[in-house]
Amino acid sequence: MNLEFFNTHSHAARLEIIWQHGTFLAHRGRRGYRIALYDLGNFFAEIWTNPYTDYVSMVRGYKSKKALEPYLAEINIESMMEW
């Protein structure tokens, strides 16, 4: 699975890919949304949900390390490292 392939899918199909193949990493909030971050191997994905209605407003994938900055305080990377 790569980001380009992920982005060719519909909103609903991207959700299915995340739920089947993603590893949950962290939650955060922004502008009234609950945002869940998932690791999909060689890229990350976010699911933006309205916490009052549970409506999924956006599903996006990215590789940008800059986009991970809001999660740095929430992610424990020790579990991702091999010792």
SEZATI-338596 format. One record per residue: x, y, z of N, C-alpha, C in turn; residue number from 1; residue in three letters. Coordinates in pm, 1 decimal. Each point is the difference from the previous one (the first is absolute). Layout:
<nodes>
((X, Y, Z), (X, Y, Z), (X, Y, Z), NUM, "ALA") ...
</nodes>
This chain:
<nodes>
((85.6, -117.9, 0.0), (-85.6, 117.9, 0.0), (89.4, 123.0, 0.0), 1, "MET") ((-31.0, 93.7, -87.4), (73.4, 126.8, 0.9), (-100.1, 115.7, -2.7), 2, "ASN") ((50.8, 118.7, 28.0), (-85.7, 117.7, 11.8), (-73.3, 29.8, -130.2), 3, "LEU") ((65.7, -12.5, -111.8), (-63.0, 30.3, -128.4), (-118.8, -93.4, -25.8), 4, "GLU") ((17.1, -128.4, 29.8), (-108.3, -97.7, -15.0), (-114.7, 32.6, 96.1), 5, "PHE") ((32.4, 30.8, 124.4), (-98.9, 36.9, 101.0), (-84.4, 118.1, -47.6), 6, "PHE") ((65.2, 101.4, -55.2), (-69.9, 122.1, -41.2), (-88.6, -17.5, -122.4), 7, "ASN") ((13.2, -110.1, -72.7), (-87.8, -23.8, -115.1), (-136.2, -54.9, 42.6), 8, "THR") ((-12.9, -37.1, 125.7), (-123.7, -60.2, 48.8), (-99.0, 105.2, 50.7), 9, "HIS") ((-125.1, -41.1, 5.9), (-105.8, 86.6, 52.6), (17.8, 18.5, 150.6), 10, "SER") ((-73.4, 93.2, 53.7), (-1.8, 28.3, 143.5), (-28.4, -128.7, 79.2), 11, "HIS") ((-104.9, -71.7, -37.1), (-39.8, -123.1, 69.5), (105.8, -108.7, -13.0), 12, "ALA") ((59.6, -11.9, -117.1), (102.7, -102.9, -21.2), (125.6, 30.3, 81.0), 13, "ALA") ((36.0, 128.1, 12.9), (115.5, 37.4, 83.2), (-24.6, -36.5, 146.1), 14, "ARG") ((-122.8, 19.8, 47.4), (-33.9, -40.9, 136.5), (19.3, -150.0, 18.4), 15, "LEU") ((-47.2, -77.0, -94.5), (14.8, -145.8, 7.4), (146.9, -40.8, 1.4), 16, "GLU") ((80.6, 63.8, -82.7), (143.8, -30.2, -3.7), (63.4, 28.6, 135.4), 17, "ILE") ((-34.0, 113.8, 58.2), (55.2, 35.8, 130.8), (-42.7, -101.0, 105.3), 18, "ILE") ((-127.1, -34.0, 4.9), (-49.2, -92.7, 101.3), (57.8, -139.9, -16.7), 19, "TRP") ((26.2, -42.0, -123.6), (53.5, -134.4, -23.7), (151.4, -7.8, 14.6), 20, "GLN") ((71.1, 106.4, -39.5), (146.1, -8.4, -6.8), (73.7, 99.7, 88.8), 21, "HIS") ((-70.9, 95.3, 57.3), (65.1, 104.0, 78.2), (22.2, -38.9, 144.6), 22, "GLY") ((98.4, 63.5, 60.3), (28.0, -14.7, 142.2), (-25.8, 134.3, 66.0), 23, "THR") ((-92.2, 2.0, 94.3), (-33.2, 124.3, 68.2), (120.2, 49.4, 79.0), 24, "PHE") ((26.7, 132.0, -10.1), (111.8, 59.8, 72.6), (-43.3, 100.6, 105.5), 25, "LEU") ((-93.1, 89.9, -33.9), (-34.6, 107.4, 94.3), (-128.1, 71.1, -43.3), 26, "ALA") ((-57.1, 74.2, 95.4), (-113.1, 90.0, -25.0), (45.0, 142.5, 27.4), 27, "HIS") ((-68.9, 92.9, -62.6), (15.9, 140.9, 33.6), (-129.7, 70.5, -36.5), 28, "ARG") ((-13.3, 123.0, 43.8), (-116.3, 79.2, -36.0), (42.4, 125.6, -73.0), 29, "GLY") ((-86.7, 45.6, -89.6), (26.0, 124.7, -72.8), (-129.6, 49.9, -60.5), 30, "ARG") ((-29.8, 127.3, 24.7), (-117.2, 67.3, -57.9), (-129.2, -79.5, 18.0), 31, "ARG") ((-14.8, -62.0, 115.6), (-121.5, -74.8, 29.1), (-1.7, -141.7, -53.5), 32, "GLY") ((108.0, -46.6, -59.3), (7.8, -136.2, -52.1), (85.0, -88.0, 89.4), 33, "TYR") ((-28.9, -128.5, 0.9), (84.7, -100.7, 61.8), (77.9, -63.4, -115.1), 34, "ARG") ((130.7, 1.0, 8.5), (84.6, -46.9, -109.2), (81.1, -119.5, 48.6), 35, "ILE") ((-11.7, -110.5, -70.3), (72.8, -121.6, 34.6), (111.2, -22.0, -102.4), 36, "ALA") ((119.5, -27.8, 49.1), (116.7, -23.4, -85.0), (28.8, -148.9, -7.4), 37, "LEU") ((25.8, -48.3, -122.7), (31.4, -140.6, -23.0), (128.3, -12.6, -81.0), 38, "TYR") ((75.1, -104.7, 29.7), (120.1, -35.3, -76.7), (-39.8, -105.9, -101.2), 39, "ASP") ((33.9, 23.6, -127.1), (-28.8, -96.7, -105.0), (128.6, -47.3, -67.7), 40, "LEU") ((105.5, -7.7, 74.8), (126.6, -50.1, -54.6), (88.1, 110.3, -51.1), 41, "GLY") ((-19.3, 38.7, -125.5), (86.7, 104.7, -56.4), (-67.8, 136.7, -10.4), 42, "ASN") ((-115.8, 13.9, 65.6), (-65.4, 130.6, 11.1), (-93.9, -2.2, 119.1), 43, "PHE") ((-53.0, 116.2, 35.1), (-93.2, 14.8, 110.3), (-134.9, 45.2, -53.4), 44, "PHE") ((-104.1, -25.2, 76.9), (-134.1, 43.4, -39.1), (-72.4, 54.5, 121.9), 45, "ALA") ((-87.9, 96.7, -26.6), (-83.7, 58.5, 103.6), (-146.8, -18.6, -35.6), 46, "GLU") ((-79.7, -23.0, 103.1), (-145.5, -1.9, -12.7), (-53.2, 114.3, 85.2), 47, "ILE") ((-66.3, 96.7, -64.2), (-57.6, 116.7, 68.2), (-148.2, -27.6, 23.4), 48, "TRP") ((-40.1, -2.4, 126.6), (-136.9, -33.7, 37.3), (-60.5, 109.5, 86.6), 49, "THR") ((-128.1, 31.5, -25.8), (-73.7, 91.1, 86.9), (-38.2, -79.8, 124.6), 50, "ASN") ((48.5, 38.4, 118.8), (-26.1, -80.0, 120.0), (-145.9, -1.0, 44.8), 51, "PRO") ((-80.6, 93.9, -47.2), (-140.5, 6.2, 39.8), (-88.9, -86.7, -87.5), 52, "TYR") ((37.3, -15.0, -126.7), (-83.0, -76.6, -93.0), (66.1, -128.2, -48.5), 53, "THR") ((129.4, -17.2, 28.1), (80.8, -112.1, -50.3), (10.1, -1.8, -152.5), 54, "ASP") ((-29.9, 112.9, -63.6), (13.0, 11.6, -145.2), (147.9, 17.5, -36.2), 55, "TYR") ((48.1, -83.5, -91.8), (138.4, 10.2, -46.9), (4.3, 104.3, -110.3), 56, "VAL") ((67.9, 110.5, 28.5), (5.8, 111.3, -94.0), (114.2, -10.4, -99.7), 57, "SER") ((111.6, -58.4, 45.0), (116.2, -5.4, -88.9), (84.1, -122.3, 33.3), 58, "MET") ((55.6, -59.5, -103.7), (96.6, -108.6, 12.8), (115.6, 37.2, -90.3), 59, "VAL") ((117.8, 18.1, 60.1), (113.0, 42.4, -82.0), (124.7, -78.4, 35.3), 60, "ARG") ((81.7, -22.6, -101.4), (128.1, -66.3, 18.5), (111.6, 97.4, -31.2), 61, "GLY") ((115.1, -18.8, 65.0), (114.5, 87.4, -25.7), (129.0, -65.2, 46.2), 62, "TYR") ((110.8, 53.0, -50.7), (132.7, -44.6, 39.7), (75.8, 108.6, 75.0), 63, "LYS") ((-52.8, 119.1, 2.9), (66.8, 115.2, 58.4), (26.7, -18.5, 149.3), 64, "SER") ((124.5, 11.1, 38.0), (35.1, -6.9, 141.8), (-50.2, 123.9, 73.7), 65, "LYS") ((-9.7, 110.6, -68.6), (-50.6, 124.3, 59.7), (-144.1, -19.2, 48.9), 66, "LYS") ((-79.2, -77.1, -73.4), (-139.6, -23.4, 37.3), (-12.2, -85.6, 126.3), 67, "ALA") ((107.6, -67.1, 40.1), (-1.8, -81.7, 121.6), (25.5, 81.2, 126.5), 68, "LEU") ((47.7, 122.3, -13.6), (35.6, 81.0, 116.0), (-110.9, 13.6, 104.1), 69, "GLU") ((-127.7, 16.4, -38.5), (-104.5, 12.3, 103.0), (-14.2, -125.1, 87.9), 70, "PRO") ((54.8, -112.5, -43.8), (-13.7, -125.7, 73.5), (121.4, -33.5, 86.6), 71, "TYR") ((106.9, 74.5, -9.7), (125.0, -38.4, 64.5), (-13.3, -23.8, 149.8), 72, "LEU") ((-81.7, 75.1, 66.9), (-17.0, -18.8, 143.9), (-81.8, -125.0, 32.5), 73, "ALA") ((-74.3, -53.1, -97.8), (-88.8, -113.7, 22.7), (57.0, -134.8, -41.1), 74, "GLU") ((98.6, -1.7, -89.9), (49.0, -125.4, -56.7), (118.2, -52.8, 80.2), 75, "ILE") ((-7.5, -126.9, 36.0), (110.8, -68.0, 65.1), (73.1, -80.6, -106.8), 76, "ASN") ((114.9, 48.7, -44.0), (70.9, -65.7, -109.9), (82.5, -120.2, 45.9), 77, "ILE") ((15.1, -19.9, 130.0), (77.3, -114.2, 48.1), (-59.8, -132.4, -47.8), 78, "GLU") ((-133.2, -6.6, -6.9), (-64.6, -123.5, -43.5), (21.8, -27.5, -148.8), 79, "SER") ((43.7, 99.7, -75.0), (22.8, -14.5, -143.8), (145.3, -38.7, -30.7), 80, "MET") ((86.0, 8.1, 99.5), (141.7, -23.6, -22.5), (37.1, -141.6, 39.2), 81, "MET") ((92.3, -57.3, -74.8), (51.8, -133.2, 33.1), (123.9, 19.1, 84.3), 82, "GLU") ((5.7, -67.5, 112.6), (115.2, 11.2, 90.2), (91.8, -116.9, -15.0), 83, "TRP") 
</nodes>
